[in-house]
Amino acid sequence: MGDGPRLPGVETDDDEERIVCHVDADCFYAACERLREPELRGEPVVVGMGYEPGETIGAVATASYEAREFGVESAQAISTALERLPRRAAIEPDAEDHDPDLTREETGYYRPVDMDYYESIAAEVQDILHDCADVVREVSIDEAYLDVTERTAWEVADGFARHVKDRIRREVGVVVSVGVAPTMSAAKIASDFDKPDGLTVVEPGDLRAFLAPLEVDLLHGVGPVTARELRDMGLETAGDVAAADPDPLVDRFGERGRVLYDRARGEDDRRVEPKGDPKSFSRESAFAEPVSEPGPKYDLIETLAAAVADRARREGALYRTIGVKAVTPPYDVNTRERSLPGPVDEPDLVDRIARDLFAEFEDEPVRKLGVRVANLEFTGSDQASLDGWDGAAADGIDERDGDDPVETDLDGSVTDDEPGTDGGSVTDDEPGTDGGSVTDDGSGGDDSDGATGSDRSPDLPAGQTSLTDFS
């Protein structure tokens, strides 16, 4: 049993029904672009590659719901997308692809994929999830499973899930859909059930009735090819699959046929389990409005450094890299980091190096700050104080300048042929759902990777709106 906060009187044991949330960001890449350019809100937005005049090869990574109304879909050839929804620039007289017959309402905005930026936003969402659940399994850059059995109860699961949604919307600025169910596969289906901005709760006693009328396409792991084969067998709905003889399914699909049969019946004994140690610990906080004075920023650096060093100590982790993050208006993410000669557990060193790295931004307006320790080593042995290393670290050994480095893990989910679901596709979302790439800090891989734990935040300096991890 975890030690995170839970409702009074809520008790759990290994045999009870789990409470699983699946959190899925809606059109995530497009949502990130709207954070950077608020004027894109409400407009058709397509994120992809190959849309510049003269380019002939490219694909759509994601399309906003407004763009989908024109027939633009993820994984679609960019040439097809441009035919259905020309670029907004095409209505400008001096544009290379100018078309005098187009109107504003017939065009949309196209933006290139910017994974570094999307990963920085995803990290903020993931950190809220880790704060809300004891066990989190990141599936991709924009979706994760949470086991919240010890944080809530079925009677109030709707309110708990709404709290998660509201925190992400308020603190990060993106919209997510949440499904709550007793199994991972049903939670995934539930999160897709009412997109965008959806919230669907399926209690244990309602699971079979919820699944039964769904088209077979909606079963988790069923893509167009499998759906056609199931229909060839006379199975149109999940209820049909649940009532079928499982043997022909196994004959047709192998062991996967048994999985389809079980999931159609609401049976899925997989647990939400993160895998592997986290790659970094980090904390980040946003000011209510951009701050230019150095004092409040250095006060926040001190708070963040203490928080991240404390978490590393509690987790038994040593670190070789210390970094800072400064987000300047409108949403420019700047990171700096410095590597040490060896692994340490030195809170004062984290604070000192974080201050040094941040110095170049002390006079700039800053809307958000973060402190990070990375290149972690988990050990039970005592680490001696490394006073002799302080000078070497302060001299900037292996100092890096640029975007926050991110290690990615492609997930190994066994799904059908759906672009962008749990299989590590290059797209952000397949038509009707969202999926995509993976990010770091212990995240990645479908049903495999994720950093554990949640933190109690230290008191915030005046004017702070949130305190979350960043990776």
C-alpha positions, 0 to 999 in steps of 0.5 A, a space after each residue: 500500500 502506498 503512503 500518499 494521501 487518501 480519503 478518510 476511511 478509504 481502505 484498499 487490499 489487493 483483491 478489491 477493484 482498482 480505480 484506474 484513470 487514463 489521461 489523454 491530452 486533446 490534440 496535444 501538439 496543436 494545444 502546445 502551439 496555441 500556448 505559444 500563439 494564443 491567437 491560434 485558439 479556435 482556428 484550424 491548426 495543423 502540425 506536421 512537416 512538408 507543407 512549405 511551398 515546393 516541398 512534396 513529402 511530409 505528413 500531418 502529426 496532429 490536426 486540431 478539431 477545427 482542422 478535422 472538420 475539413 477532413 485533415 487527419 493525423 498521418 495524412 499526407 501533407 499534400 492531401 491536407 493542403 488540398 483540403 485546408 490550404 495554408 492561411 498564408 495563401 490568402 496573402 497577396 505576397 505569399 508564394 502560394 497565393 490563391 485569390 479565390 480563397 477566403 479566410 474561413 477556408 484556410 488554416 494555420 500550419 506549424 512545424 513539429 517542435 518536440 523539444 517544446 512539446 516535451 517541456 509542456 508534457 513534463 508539466 502535465 506529467 508532474 501534476 499526474 505524479 502529484 495526483 497519483 501514487 502510481 503513474 505509467 506514462 504511455 507517450 508524450 500525451 497520455 498516461 495511466 494512473 492508479 488512484 485506488 488509494 487516493 479516492 473512492 468510486 463514490 467520488 471518482 468523478 470529482 477526483 478526475 475533474 480535479 485532475 483535469 482542472 489542475 492541468 487546464 489551470 496550471 499548464 493550459 492544455 485540455 485533457 480527456 479522462 476515463 476512469 474504470 476498474 481496468 486499464 483497457 476500459 479506462 483507455 476506452 472511457 477517455 476516448 468516449 467523449 472527446 474533446 475535454 471528456 470525462 467518463 467514469 465507468 464503475 465496476 458494476 457498469 463495466 459490461 453494460 458500458 462495453 457491450 454496445 460499443 463498435 468493435 473498432 473501439 476496443 483497445 488494441 483493435 484497428 481497422 484490419 482487425 475490426 474488418 476481420 471481426 465483422 467478417 466473423 459476424 461480430 459487430 460490437 464488444 457485446 458480440 465478442 464477449 458472447 462469442 466462443 473464444 476458440 474461433 477468436 484464438 484460431 483467427 488471431 492467436 493468443 491476441 484473440 483471447 485478449 480481445 475476448 477478455 477485454 470485451 468482457 471487461 477482464 484485464 488484470 494488468 496493473 498500472 506499474 511504472 518500470 525503471 528508475 527515473 532519469 531525473 528529478 526536477 521542480 518548477 514553479 510559475 509566477 502569477 505574471 512575468 517577474 523582472 526583479 532578481 530578488 524574487 527569482 533567486 528566492 524561488 531558485 532557492 526553494 526549488 533547489 531545496 525541493 529537488 535536492 530533498 526529493 533526491 535524498 528521499 529517493 536515495 539518488 545521487 546526481 551528476 548533473 544540475 540544471 535550471 530552466 527559465 521560461 521567458 515571455 511569450 513562452 521561450 524555454 531556456 535551459 542550462 546545465 552543468 555536469 559534475 566529476 562524480 555523483 553527489 548528494 549535496 543540497 548546497 551545491 544544487 542551490 549554488 550551481 543553480 544560481 550560477 546557471 540562472 545568472 544570465 537571466 536575472 535581469 530578464 522577465 521570467 514567467 516560470 523557473 525550474 531546477 533539475 538534477 539528472 544522471 541519477 544513480 540509486 545506491 544504498 551506500 553513504 556518499 561522502 561530502 565532496 568539498 573538493 569538487 565544489 571548485 571544479 563544479 563551479 568552474 563549469 566542467 562540461 557545462 551545456 547550453 541549450 535545450 533540455 536534453 531528453 532521452 526517449 524510449 519507444 514503447 513496445 505495445 502490441 496493438 493493431 495497425 492504428 497510427 499514434 496509439 500505444 505503439 510509438 507512432 510518429 503522429 500525435 494522434 490517430 483520428 479520434 484519439 491521441 497518442 504519440 511520442 515519448 518523453 523522459 524522466 522515467 517516462 516512455 514505453 506503453 505500459 512500461 516506463 514511468 517515474 514513481 512517487 509524488 511530492 509534497 510541495 514546500 511553501 511557495 514564495 509570494 506570488 507563486 501559482 504552482 509548484 510542479 516537477 519538470 524534466 
